[in-house]
Amino acid sequence: MLTYAQVTESKQAPFTGNIRNYMTVDGYTKRSGAPTDWVIKVKGSNRWRRVYNFCNSNSGTLFISTKQSNFTVVNDYDLKS
């Protein structure tokens, strides 16, 4: 069962690492996902969490990792700058 993040705040925070470490030679993301330039706060937490993108074929899914779930889906319309 998928869990969806209840986003309370979002902001852009550029990822400063090497994005190539998260990609395969074909251009898809590895199983850990690729970090995006977005961070969010979820309901019940005061911590900023990096939003990751998992791409399969030409379809991507945004997600975060929490203590309760390693794959909590983030809706793209919840990301507002």
Secondary structure as the mmCIF struct_conf table of DSSP 4:
data_model
#
loop_
_struct_conf.conf_type_id
_struct_conf.id
_struct_conf.beg_label_comp_id
_struct_conf.beg_label_asym_id
_struct_conf.beg_label_seq_id
_struct_conf.end_label_comp_id
_struct_conf.end_label_asym_id
_struct_conf.end_label_seq_id
STRN STRN1 THR A 3 TYR A 4
STRN STRN2 VAL A 7 GLN A 12
BEND BEND1 GLY A 17 GLY A 17
HELX_RH_3T_P HELX_RH_3T_P1 ILE A 19 TYR A 22
STRN STRN3 MET A 23 MET A 23
TURN_TY1_P TURN_TY1_P1 VAL A 25 ASP A 26
BEND BEND2 GLY A 27 GLY A 27
HELX_LH_PP_P HELX_LH_PP_P1 TYR A 28 TYR A 28
STRN STRN4 THR A 29 THR A 29
HELX_LH_PP_P HELX_LH_PP_P2 LYS A 30 LYS A 30
TURN_TY1_P TURN_TY1_P2 ARG A 31 SER A 32
STRN STRN5 ALA A 34 VAL A 42
TURN_TY1_P TURN_TY1_P3 LYS A 43 GLY A 44
STRN STRN6 ARG A 49 ASN A 56
TURN_TY1_P TURN_TY1_P4 SER A 57 ASN A 58
STRN STRN7 SER A 59 ILE A 64
BEND BEND3 LYS A 67 GLN A 68
BEND BEND4 ASN A 70 ASN A 70
STRN STRN8 THR A 72 VAL A 73
HELX_RH_3T_P HELX_RH_3T_P2 ASP A 76 ASP A 78
#
